[in-house]
Each structure stands twice: as structure tokens, then as C-alpha cells.
Amino acid sequence: TIDSADVDISERDDDEMRMVEELLKSLKEDIRCCPHAFFKMKTEWIAARNTGVVVGEELSPEQICDHIEDEPNHEDCLRIAVNRYLKANRKFEAARMLVRPKTVRTRVYESNRNDKQLAYLISLFNDVEP
């Protein structure tokens, strides 16, 4: 099944995910009962190729963090969002995500700490934050 422990989420394609979503809707189940399908849906919501709240600038970095910080896979969602911002050369927004208290203790923060521009922006935001 799609949610068994030995299935790699990256092996799933869009058609399979749509079928799972349609099945869940027809069964009137919450997609969160299938953690891998929910994670895939959440990552598409964050940063799908040409859509997503990061690409479409539909939410601020703070609002995105508010949505993902209490998720069990917070760090994975954070990595996806920060990498999408960095790929689009939007270090300002990436820094706004990385300055948050729950983010500072993550591997995402650690893996980006050697980027001098990003580190400078984070230090500026730290000085401004109350």
C-alpha cells in the first residue's frame, strides 16, 4: 500500500496520488489518515513546480511557517520551502523562515548557515524581532 513503511514516497507519481485522494474523498475520509499522501499533498501545496504558496507568493514566509511548524514532518516541509525560495533567488524570504525559533534548531538552518548573504539577513531579522 502507499502508506506502508517500506514504500518510498518519491516513487509515487501524480496519477497514483490523485487516485488515493479521490478514494479518500469517496470514502469521506480525512487525507491525514494516510501520512504519505498527506505529506505529498502538503509539499505540492508548499512548492509544486509552477504553483504552490511559495511560487505564487500567496502566503508570507511567516504564514507558511505557521502552517507547518506543528506538523510531524516540519523539517521536511521547511526544507522544501527554503530550497524553493533559494532556487528562486529569494533569500530574503528564506531568511524570514530560518529566523523563527522552531527553525533555528533544525538541520535546514544548519545546512544553510554557511551562506554569508543568508546569515547576514538572518542576523538582521534577529536584531529586529522582539
N, C-alpha and C positions, 0 to 999 in steps of 0.2 A: 504494500500500500504506500501511498505517498507520504504518510506520516510515520512509517516505521523508522526505527533508529538507524538502520543501515543505508538509507536512501540519501543520496547527495542532492540537495535542493538545486544545485546548478545544472543537474541533468534534466530537470523538468523544462518543458517548452510551454509556450503561451497557450497552445490548444489544450494541453492537459490541464493547465491551471484554470482555464475558462470552464472546462468540463467539471472540475471539482467545485468551482464557485457556483455553477448552475445547479449541480446536485445539492449543494448545501442550501441554496435558495428554495429548491423544490421540496426539500425536507424540512424547511423552515428552521434550520439550524444556524447558530452563530458561527461565523468563519473562525473565530478564535478557538473552537474545539479542535481544529486542525492546525497545529502550530506552524508547520512548514508552509501551508497555503496562506495562512495569515501573515507570516513573515514576508513571503513573496509579494503579497498584495501591498503590504506596508512599504516595502522597498520600491515598488513601482509608484506608489503614491509619493514617495520622497523624491525619487530621481529617475524616472523612466527616461528613455532616450530623448524624446522630444517633448515630453510632458513631465508632470510632477511638480510639486510645490517649489522645489529648488530651481528647476529650469524656468518655470513660469513665473517665478518671483511672486507667488500667490500668498506666501506667508513669510514673515520675518524670520531670521535665524532663531530668535528667542521663542517665537511661536512654535517652530519646528521642534526645538528642544523641549518645550512644554509637552508636546505630544509624545515624544519618545523617551523621556528621562525615566519614566516609571515602568517601561517595558522590560521584560526579562532579557531581551536582546538589544538593550540600549546601545551598547558599544558598537555592535554591527551596524545599526541604523545610523549612528553618529558618523562612523567611518564612511558610509555610503554618501551621506550628505556633505561632509567635509571634503571628500575626494571630488565630488561633483563641483563644489564651489571652486576648489583649486584648479580643476581641469578647465573651468571657465574663466580662470584668472580673476577670481573674486575673493581675494584674500581677506578683504575687509569683513565679509560675511562669515568666512571660515573662522576668523579670529573671534567674532562675536559669539560663535558657538563654543569655541575652545576656552573661553574665559569663564564659563559658567562653573560653579563649584562642583557639580557632579561630573563634569567633564575633565577637570584637572587631574583626577586620579585614574584616567583611562590610558590604554595603550595608544589610542588615537592621538591624544595630547603628546605623549612621549615620542611617538614616531614623527611628529611634526615640529618638535622643539628646536631642531637644528636649522630650520628655515628662518633666516635672520629677519626678513620682512614680516613674516607671520609673528615671530617672537616680539618684534617691536610693536606691532599692532596690539597684541595681547597685553603687553605691558602698559600701553596707553589706556586700554579698556580697564585694566586693573586699577589704574590711578583714578579713573572716572567713576567706577562702580562704588556705590555706598557701602 
